[in-house]
Every structure is written in C-alpha cells, then in structure tokens.
Amino acid sequence: MFGKWKAGPGRAFFDAISKVVGKIYLIAEDLGVITEDVVQLKKSIGAHGMAVLQFAALTILICHIIMSKIKLYILGLMIMIRPLAGGKI
C-alpha cells in the first residue's frame, strides 16, 4: 500500500536458476492486473499461467439470479402485451 514498483532482474533471474538446477517448470499465478512486460517475460521463460478465481462461484450465482429476473420480467411483459397484440406474440 505504501510501497513502489521496482524493476526486477527479469529473464536473467530465471536463466541463472536454470543454469544451476537445470530445466525448471513454472506456473505464473495471475493475481490481478498484469502488464505487457510481465506477459512477455512469462512467454519468454515458457511459464504456464493460472488465474485465481477467488469469488467465481458467488459471481456466477449473482449473474444467474440477475439473468433469471430479466427472463421473468421479459416473460411477464410478453404475457401482459399478448392480449393487446391480438394473441400473436
């Protein structure tokens, strides 16, 4: 919160690790906003990505409830309008 971003060693860090221990397999965890330079670094070192879906279940439930209410509202409008349109809707 009170810190600041500093550039890290980038690819040189991962190359140094690989030189000492051999081939390494990495998974880069996406915890938020990822800048293009980080995306390029991830690609250059062959790291696989993983997005953290902390509130995914709740978000899906909320979307489902909202869509259900929209569908019910539209259905209600169609039922109310149908007699006015001569039953052709």
Biotite code that builds the C-alpha atoms (Angstrom):
import biotite.structure as struc

atoms = struc.array([
    struc.Atom([0.000, 0.000, 0.000], chain_id="A", res_id=1, res_name="MET", atom_name="CA", element="C"),
    struc.Atom([2.845, 2.391, 0.758], chain_id="A", res_id=2, res_name="PHE", atom_name="CA", element="C"),
    struc.Atom([5.454, 0.727, -1.445], chain_id="A", res_id=3, res_name="GLY", atom_name="CA", element="C"),
    struc.Atom([6.508, 1.349, -5.001], chain_id="A", res_id=4, res_name="LYS", atom_name="CA", element="C"),
    struc.Atom([7.233, -0.808, -8.031], chain_id="A", res_id=5, res_name="TRP", atom_name="CA", element="C"),
    struc.Atom([10.855, -1.567, -8.839], chain_id="A", res_id=6, res_name="LYS", atom_name="CA", element="C"),
    struc.Atom([12.117, -3.356, -11.913], chain_id="A", res_id=7, res_name="ALA", atom_name="CA", element="C"),
    struc.Atom([13.339, -6.867, -11.172], chain_id="A", res_id=8, res_name="GLY", atom_name="CA", element="C"),
    struc.Atom([16.122, -8.779, -12.913], chain_id="A", res_id=9, res_name="PRO", atom_name="CA", element="C"),
    struc.Atom([13.661, -10.195, -15.457], chain_id="A", res_id=10, res_name="GLY", atom_name="CA", element="C"),
    struc.Atom([14.747, -13.122, -17.580], chain_id="A", res_id=11, res_name="ARG", atom_name="CA", element="C"),
    struc.Atom([18.299, -13.080, -16.160], chain_id="A", res_id=12, res_name="ALA", atom_name="CA", element="C"),
    struc.Atom([16.929, -14.367, -12.830], chain_id="A", res_id=13, res_name="PHE", atom_name="CA", element="C"),
    struc.Atom([15.290, -17.400, -14.442], chain_id="A", res_id=14, res_name="PHE", atom_name="CA", element="C"),
    struc.Atom([18.309, -18.066, -16.663], chain_id="A", res_id=15, res_name="ASP", atom_name="CA", element="C"),
    struc.Atom([20.557, -18.116, -13.562], chain_id="A", res_id=16, res_name="ALA", atom_name="CA", element="C"),
    struc.Atom([18.251, -20.620, -11.817], chain_id="A", res_id=17, res_name="ILE", atom_name="CA", element="C"),
    struc.Atom([18.145, -22.835, -14.910], chain_id="A", res_id=18, res_name="SER", atom_name="CA", element="C"),
    struc.Atom([21.940, -22.743, -15.180], chain_id="A", res_id=19, res_name="LYS", atom_name="CA", element="C"),
    struc.Atom([22.300, -24.052, -11.617], chain_id="A", res_id=20, res_name="VAL", atom_name="CA", element="C"),
    struc.Atom([19.428, -26.560, -11.348], chain_id="A", res_id=21, res_name="VAL", atom_name="CA", element="C"),
    struc.Atom([18.648, -27.378, -14.959], chain_id="A", res_id=22, res_name="GLY", atom_name="CA", element="C"),
    struc.Atom([15.257, -27.226, -16.657], chain_id="A", res_id=23, res_name="LYS", atom_name="CA", element="C"),
    struc.Atom([12.608, -25.624, -14.473], chain_id="A", res_id=24, res_name="ILE", atom_name="CA", element="C"),
    struc.Atom([8.823, -25.742, -14.856], chain_id="A", res_id=25, res_name="TYR", atom_name="CA", element="C"),
    struc.Atom([6.923, -22.700, -13.663], chain_id="A", res_id=26, res_name="LEU", atom_name="CA", element="C"),
    struc.Atom([3.324, -21.646, -13.207], chain_id="A", res_id=27, res_name="ILE", atom_name="CA", element="C"),
    struc.Atom([2.758, -17.894, -13.046], chain_id="A", res_id=28, res_name="ALA", atom_name="CA", element="C"),
    struc.Atom([-0.174, -17.001, -10.805], chain_id="A", res_id=29, res_name="GLU", atom_name="CA", element="C"),
    struc.Atom([-2.219, -14.048, -12.077], chain_id="A", res_id=30, res_name="ASP", atom_name="CA", element="C"),
    struc.Atom([-3.431, -12.132, -9.012], chain_id="A", res_id=31, res_name="LEU", atom_name="CA", element="C"),
    struc.Atom([-4.674, -9.029, -10.755], chain_id="A", res_id=32, res_name="GLY", atom_name="CA", element="C"),
    struc.Atom([-3.521, -6.505, -13.323], chain_id="A", res_id=33, res_name="VAL", atom_name="CA", element="C"),
    struc.Atom([-0.668, -7.914, -15.397], chain_id="A", res_id=34, res_name="ILE", atom_name="CA", element="C"),
    struc.Atom([1.384, -5.551, -17.542], chain_id="A", res_id=35, res_name="THR", atom_name="CA", element="C"),
    struc.Atom([2.538, -6.389, -21.061], chain_id="A", res_id=36, res_name="GLU", atom_name="CA", element="C"),
    struc.Atom([6.190, -6.708, -19.994], chain_id="A", res_id=37, res_name="ASP", atom_name="CA", element="C"),
    struc.Atom([5.197, -9.388, -17.490], chain_id="A", res_id=38, res_name="VAL", atom_name="CA", element="C"),
    struc.Atom([3.168, -11.214, -20.142], chain_id="A", res_id=39, res_name="VAL", atom_name="CA", element="C"),
    struc.Atom([6.205, -11.169, -22.450], chain_id="A", res_id=40, res_name="GLN", atom_name="CA", element="C"),
    struc.Atom([8.526, -12.398, -19.670], chain_id="A", res_id=41, res_name="LEU", atom_name="CA", element="C"),
    struc.Atom([6.123, -15.236, -18.871], chain_id="A", res_id=42, res_name="LYS", atom_name="CA", element="C"),
    struc.Atom([6.102, -16.254, -22.546], chain_id="A", res_id=43, res_name="LYS", atom_name="CA", element="C"),
    struc.Atom([9.881, -15.975, -22.923], chain_id="A", res_id=44, res_name="SER", atom_name="CA", element="C"),
    struc.Atom([10.579, -18.309, -19.990], chain_id="A", res_id=45, res_name="ILE", atom_name="CA", element="C"),
    struc.Atom([7.813, -20.721, -21.008], chain_id="A", res_id=46, res_name="GLY", atom_name="CA", element="C"),
    struc.Atom([5.810, -20.327, -17.801], chain_id="A", res_id=47, res_name="ALA", atom_name="CA", element="C"),
    struc.Atom([2.227, -21.524, -17.819], chain_id="A", res_id=48, res_name="HIS", atom_name="CA", element="C"),
    struc.Atom([-0.399, -19.203, -16.381], chain_id="A", res_id=49, res_name="GLY", atom_name="CA", element="C"),
    struc.Atom([-3.080, -19.626, -13.779], chain_id="A", res_id=50, res_name="MET", atom_name="CA", element="C"),
    struc.Atom([-5.873, -17.179, -12.942], chain_id="A", res_id=51, res_name="ALA", atom_name="CA", element="C"),
    struc.Atom([-7.166, -17.096, -9.383], chain_id="A", res_id=52, res_name="VAL", atom_name="CA", element="C"),
    struc.Atom([-10.956, -17.099, -9.288], chain_id="A", res_id=53, res_name="LEU", atom_name="CA", element="C"),
    struc.Atom([-11.459, -16.162, -5.652], chain_id="A", res_id=54, res_name="GLN", atom_name="CA", element="C"),
    struc.Atom([-15.110, -15.189, -5.887], chain_id="A", res_id=55, res_name="PHE", atom_name="CA", element="C"),
    struc.Atom([-16.093, -17.049, -9.060], chain_id="A", res_id=56, res_name="ALA", atom_name="CA", element="C"),
    struc.Atom([-18.899, -19.116, -7.504], chain_id="A", res_id=57, res_name="ALA", atom_name="CA", element="C"),
    struc.Atom([-20.535, -16.047, -5.974], chain_id="A", res_id=58, res_name="LEU", atom_name="CA", element="C"),
    struc.Atom([-20.180, -14.089, -9.221], chain_id="A", res_id=59, res_name="THR", atom_name="CA", element="C"),
    struc.Atom([-21.752, -16.905, -11.238], chain_id="A", res_id=60, res_name="ILE", atom_name="CA", element="C"),
    struc.Atom([-24.630, -17.160, -8.746], chain_id="A", res_id=61, res_name="LEU", atom_name="CA", element="C"),
    struc.Atom([-25.275, -13.407, -8.888], chain_id="A", res_id=62, res_name="ILE", atom_name="CA", element="C"),
    struc.Atom([-25.228, -13.442, -12.713], chain_id="A", res_id=63, res_name="CYS", atom_name="CA", element="C"),
    struc.Atom([-27.629, -16.391, -12.725], chain_id="A", res_id=64, res_name="HIS", atom_name="CA", element="C"),
    struc.Atom([-30.052, -14.590, -10.396], chain_id="A", res_id=65, res_name="ILE", atom_name="CA", element="C"),
    struc.Atom([-29.907, -11.393, -12.454], chain_id="A", res_id=66, res_name="ILE", atom_name="CA", element="C"),
    struc.Atom([-30.478, -13.268, -15.737], chain_id="A", res_id=67, res_name="MET", atom_name="CA", element="C"),
    struc.Atom([-33.376, -15.205, -14.193], chain_id="A", res_id=68, res_name="SER", atom_name="CA", element="C"),
    struc.Atom([-35.016, -11.952, -13.094], chain_id="A", res_id=69, res_name="LYS", atom_name="CA", element="C"),
    struc.Atom([-34.533, -10.447, -16.571], chain_id="A", res_id=70, res_name="ILE", atom_name="CA", element="C"),
    struc.Atom([-36.090, -13.531, -18.187], chain_id="A", res_id=71, res_name="LYS", atom_name="CA", element="C"),
    struc.Atom([-39.058, -13.414, -15.791], chain_id="A", res_id=72, res_name="LEU", atom_name="CA", element="C"),
    struc.Atom([-39.508, -9.682, -16.447], chain_id="A", res_id=73, res_name="TYR", atom_name="CA", element="C"),
    struc.Atom([-39.488, -10.202, -20.237], chain_id="A", res_id=74, res_name="ILE", atom_name="CA", element="C"),
    struc.Atom([-41.867, -13.152, -19.917], chain_id="A", res_id=75, res_name="LEU", atom_name="CA", element="C"),
    struc.Atom([-44.191, -11.012, -17.765], chain_id="A", res_id=76, res_name="GLY", atom_name="CA", element="C"),
    struc.Atom([-44.160, -8.236, -20.349], chain_id="A", res_id=77, res_name="LEU", atom_name="CA", element="C"),
    struc.Atom([-44.962, -10.693, -23.127], chain_id="A", res_id=78, res_name="MET", atom_name="CA", element="C"),
    struc.Atom([-47.864, -12.133, -21.156], chain_id="A", res_id=79, res_name="ILE", atom_name="CA", element="C"),
    struc.Atom([-49.220, -8.625, -20.480], chain_id="A", res_id=80, res_name="MET", atom_name="CA", element="C"),
    struc.Atom([-48.753, -7.429, -24.073], chain_id="A", res_id=81, res_name="ILE", atom_name="CA", element="C"),
    struc.Atom([-50.085, -10.585, -25.761], chain_id="A", res_id=82, res_name="ARG", atom_name="CA", element="C"),
    struc.Atom([-53.785, -9.739, -25.382], chain_id="A", res_id=83, res_name="PRO", atom_name="CA", element="C"),
    struc.Atom([-53.136, -6.212, -26.702], chain_id="A", res_id=84, res_name="LEU", atom_name="CA", element="C"),
    struc.Atom([-51.439, -7.641, -29.803], chain_id="A", res_id=85, res_name="ALA", atom_name="CA", element="C"),
    struc.Atom([-54.304, -9.982, -30.564], chain_id="A", res_id=86, res_name="GLY", atom_name="CA", element="C"),
    struc.Atom([-52.532, -13.002, -29.006], chain_id="A", res_id=87, res_name="GLY", atom_name="CA", element="C"),
    struc.Atom([-49.842, -13.073, -31.723], chain_id="A", res_id=88, res_name="LYS", atom_name="CA", element="C"),
    struc.Atom([-46.751, -12.645, -29.526], chain_id="A", res_id=89, res_name="ILE", atom_name="CA", element="C"),
])
